[in-house]
């Protein structure tokens, strides 16, 4: 089996629940939230044959960090069941953009990240996620109430914001207005 891999940088913010009444970045609550993110990231990546983490950044630090950056590689083996397309219209749109910019393997990797990372947001394990491809395309998944904004910034600085739960028509309208379509 021939192995192929592509780098994806991930920036992940811990949940910022300590902000209103506990603004200390080094408080016990901030450390607890840092550790919740660490546990989620290890659950997702450890033992997952589709991914290799080259650098965990400050993920495993004993001090709280609001944001950590990981250097990961999406790896595709001939018959890897972990990388599957998801039929959410927003993810189909993101996959098209990423596939054109960075290739289909990276697009599949980004798709594979979205559902579990979105679930971790709703469970308050993480806050915001930045996915940065080798060509500097940036996809940000930012929770908004019971939905999430997906902000796509291309290397040419064109940008579009769609919602995770947008319909195909809403996505197309936003993409056309922004010039990203």
VOFI-601426 format. One record per residue: residue in three letters; x, y, z of N, C-alpha, C, CB in turn. Coordinates in steps of 0.2 Angstrom, whole numbers, plus 5000, padded with zeros to 4 digits. Glycine has a CB too. Layout:
REM VOFI-601426
AlaXYZXYZXYZXYZ ...
This chain:
REM VOFI-601426
Unk500449945000500050005000500450065000499550005006 Unk500350114995500750174995500350225000500750204988 Unk500850255004500550305009500750375006500950295016 Unk500150415007500250485005500050525011499750504999 Unk500350585012500150625018500150705016500650615024 Unk499850745019499750815018499750845025499150835014 Unk500150905026500150935032499550985033500750985033 Unk499250975039498651025041498851045048497950985041 Unk498951115049499051145055498351155058499451215055 Unk498251145065497651155068497751195074497351085071 Unk497451245075497451295081496751285084497551365079 Unk496851265091496251245095496151285101496151175096 Unk495651325102495551365108495251325113495151425107 Unk495451325119495051295125494451325126495451285131 Unk493951295129493251335130493451385135492751285133 Unk493151445133493351505137492851525143493451565133 Unk492551475145491951475150492251515157491751415152 Unk492851525158493051555164493151635163493751535165 Unk492951655157493051725156492551775160492851745148 Unk491851765160491451815164491651825171490751795163 Unk491651775175491851775182492451755184491351745186 Unk492851735180493551705182494051725176493551635183 Unk494251785176494651815170495351785170494651885170 Unk495551755176496251735176496451675172496451715184 Unk496951685167497151635163497451575166497651665157 Unk497651585172498051525176497651505182498751545178 Unk496951515182496551495187496451415187495851525187 Unk496151385192496051315192495551295186495751285199 Unk495051335185494551325180494851325173493951375180 Unk495251375172495651385166496051315164496151445165 Unk496351295170496751225169496351175167497151215175 Unk495751165171495251115169495051115162494651115174 Unk494851175160494651185153495251165148494451255151 Unk495851185149496451165145496451085145497051195149 Unk496351055151496450985151495850945147496450955158 Unk495250975147494750945143494850945136494050985145 Unk495151005134495351005127495950955125495651075125 Unk496450955130496950905129496650835128497450905135 Unk496250815133495950745132495550735126495450735138 Unk495150785124494850775117495350765111494350835116 Unk495850805111496350805106496650735106496850855106 Unk496850715111497150645112496650585110497450635119 Unk496050595112495550545110495450545102494850565113 Unk495450605099495350605092495950575088495250675090 Unk496550595090497150585086497550515088497650635087 Unk497550505095497950445097497550375094497950435104 Unk497950335091497750275088497350285082497350245093 Unk497250345079496850355073497350345067496550425073 Unk497350295063497750285058497750335052497650215055 Unk497250375052497150425047497650485048496450445046 Unk497850495054498250555056498850535060497750595061 Unk499350585059499950585062500050655065500550555058 Unk500250655072500350725075501150725075500050735082 Unk501350775072502150795072502250835078502350825066 Unk501850885080501950925085501350945089502350995083 Unk501350925095500750945099500651015102500650895105 Unk501151055101501251115103501151115111500651165100 Unk500751165114500751165121500151125124500551235123 Unk499851075120499351035122499450995128499150985116 Unk500050965129500150925135500450965141500550875133 Unk500551035140500851075145500451065152500851145143 Unk500751075157500451075164500151145166500951055169 Unk500251195162499951255163499451265158500551315162 Unk498951305159498451325155498651365149497851355159 Unk498351355143498451395137497851405134499051365132 Unk497651465132496951475129496951445122496851545128 Unk497551445118497651415111498251375111497651485107 Unk498151315107498651275106498651265098498651205109 Unk499251255095499351245088499651175087499751295084 Unk499351135083499651065082499851065075499151005083 Unk500351025073500551015066500450935065501351025065 Unk499950925061499650865059499750845052498950855061 Unk499750775051499750755044499150705043500450715042 Unk498750725038498250675036498550625031497650715032 Unk498450555033498750505030498250455027499250465035 Unk498350445021497850405017498150335015497550435011 Unk497950285018498150215016497550185011498250165022 Unk497750135007497350115002496650105004497650054999 Unk496550075010495850055012495750085019495749985012 Unk495750155020495650185027494950205028496150245027 Unk494650165033493950185034493750245038493650125037 Unk494350275041494250335045494050405041494850345049 Unk494250405035494150465031493550455026494850485027 Unk493050485028492350475024492050545023491950425027 Unk491750555017491450615016490750615020491250625009 Unk490550675022489950695026489550735022490150725033 Unk488850715021488450755017488050815020487950705014 Unk488450855024488150915026488350965021488550935034 Unk487851005019488051055013488651095015487451095012 Unk488651125021489251165022489951135021489151195029 Unk489951065023490551025023490651015016490450965027 Unk490150995012490250985004490551045001489650965001 Unk490351105003490651175000491351185002490151235003 Unk491451175009492151175012492651125008492151165019 Unk492351065007492751015004492951034996492450945004 Unk492451064993492651094986493151144986491951114983 Unk493051194991493551244991494251214993493351294996 Unk494351174998494951145000495251104994494851105006 Unk494851064991495051014986495351054980494450974983 Unk495051114978495351154973495951184975494851214971 Unk496051204982496651244984497151194986496451284990 Unk497051144989497551094992497551024991497551105000 Unk497051004987496950934985496450894989497650904986 Unk496250834986495650804989495850764995495450744984 Unk496450744996496650715003496550765008497450695002 Unk496750825008496750875013495950895014497050945011 Unk495550895008494850905009494550855013494550915002 Unk494750785012494450735016494650735023494650665013 Unk495250765024495450775031495050825035496250785031 Unk494950875031494550935034493850905036494550995030 Unk493550875031492950845032492950795038492650805026 Unk493450755039493450715045493550745051494050665044 Unk493750805051493850845057493250875060494350895057 Unk492850905055492250945057491750915062491950965051 Unk491450855060490950825064491150815072490650765061 Unk491750785073491950775080492150835083492550725080 Unk492450885080492650945083492050985084493150985078 Unk491550985080490951025081490550995087490451025075 Unk490550925088490250895094490650915100490250815093 Unk491350915100491750945105491551015107492450935104 Unk491351055102491251125104490551125108491151165098 Unk490051085106489451085109489451055116488951045105 Unk489951015117490150985124490551025128490450915123 Unk490751085126491151135129491851105131490851155135 Unk492151065126492851035127493351085123492850965124 Unk493051115118493451165114493051225112493851125108 Unk493351275110493051335108493051345101493251395112 Unk493551375098493651385091494151345088493751465090 Unk494151325082494651285078494851315072494351215077 Unk495451325071495751355065496051295061496251415066 Unk495951285055496251235051496651265045495751185048 Unk497251265045497651295040498051245036498151345044 Unk497951255029498251205025498951235022497751195018 Unk499251195019499951215017499951275013500251155013 Unk499451285009499451345004499151405008498951334998 Unk499051405015498851455019498051465019499151515018 Unk497651425016496951425016496751415023496551375011 Unk496351455026496151445033495451435034496351515037 Unk495251385038494551375039494451375047494251305036 Unk493951425049493851435056493151405057493951505058 Unk493151365062492451335065492351375072492451255065 Unk491851415072491751455078491051445080491851535076 Unk490951425086490251415089489851475090490351375095 Unk489251475088488751525088488151495091488651565082 Unk487951505097487351475100487351395098486751515098 Unk486751375095486751305093486951295086485951285094 Unk487351335083487551325076488351345077487251375071 Unk488651355071489351375071489451415064489851315071 Unk489851465065490151495059490751455056490251575060 Unk490751455049491351425046491551485042491151365042 Unk492151505043492451565040493051535036492751615045 Unk492951545029493451525025493851585022493151475019 Unk494551585023494951635020495451605016495251675026 Unk495451625009495851595004496551635005495551604997 Unk497051605002497751645002497651714998498251594998 Unk497251724994497151794991496751834995496851784984 Unk496551815001496251855006495451865005496551925007 Unk495251825000494451824999494251785005494251794992 Unk493651805007493351775013492651765012493551805019 Unk492351705015491651695015491451665022491351655009 Unk490951685025490651655031490051625030490651705037 Unk489951555031489351525031489251485038489451465025 Unk488651465039488451435045488451355044487751455047 Unk488651315049488651245048488051215046488851215055 Unk487451245048486851215046486451255041486351225052 Unk486851295037486551325031486351275026487051375028 Unk485851305022485551265016486051275010484851275014 Unk485951235005486351244999486251304996486251184994 Unk485651334996485451394993485851454997484751404993 Unk485751445004486051505008486851505007485951485015 Unk487151445006487851445005488051474998488151365005 Unk487651454993487851474986487751554986487351444981 Unk487251584989487151654990487751684993486451674993 Unk487951664999488451695002489151684998488551665009 Unk489251634995489851624991489851664985489951544989 Unk489251674982489251724976489351794978488551714973 Unk489051814984489151884986489851894988488751894992 Unk490251844990490951864993491451854987491051814998 Unk491251824982491751814976492151744977492151864976 Unk491951704982492351644983492051584979492251624991 Unk491451594976491151534973491551524966490451554971 
